[in-house]
Amino acid sequence: MPEPRVGVFVCHCGTNIAGTVDVEQVCRLAGSLPDVVHAATAKYTCSESGQKQIQQAVAEYGLNRVVVAACSPRMHEPTFKACLEQCGLNPSLLEMVNIREGCSWVHLREPAKATAKAWDLVRMAVAKARLLEPLTERRFPIKQAAMVVGGGIAGIQAALDIADTGRKVYLVEQGPCLGGIMAQLNKTYPTMDCAI
Ligand code: SF4
């Protein structure tokens, strides 16, 4: 893997982030981090123009790692992975930082703290991005079977639920009988019946 060339993209999300976090300052500081060769902000990074900005920077600056500081990865990680893939970069070379839900939204009235936290998160993300390696997908045949370890009530129920899906289940219990703690109770609330 060649030397890391990291690009950092800090999103305004309109005013969602930029209304609290000093996005320009975070971007400026990010540009001074080791191996960061390009840092930029965008109004809406997930928009078509925002993604194009990333792809152009990958080509222009020879980026081989990308950090996007924006919203939760749950929301747009697939978007940015696809964006990287389209410009020939392995999607695993993306690192996302959540500076919206994790910073601007939870520290709405504390802009200085929100900015400091965003900066910390970006620094950590860049440090991680510098060590990222490309991952490749491999497919293996799998056996449609499961093993449940522990034949207590939870184990028995889990085994039954899996079996209901049509899969073979191996239920493994170290003791001589099933039932676990439940099998040792002579009464259970509310019926006060024997547990078994
Ligand atoms: S990438 Fe996330 S934070 Fe940025 S504009 Fe899109 S939704 Fe907002």
Residues whose N, C-alpha, C, O or C-beta is under 5 A from the ligand:
A	BS01	SF4	C11 C13 K43 Y44 T45 C46 A70 C71 H76 R100
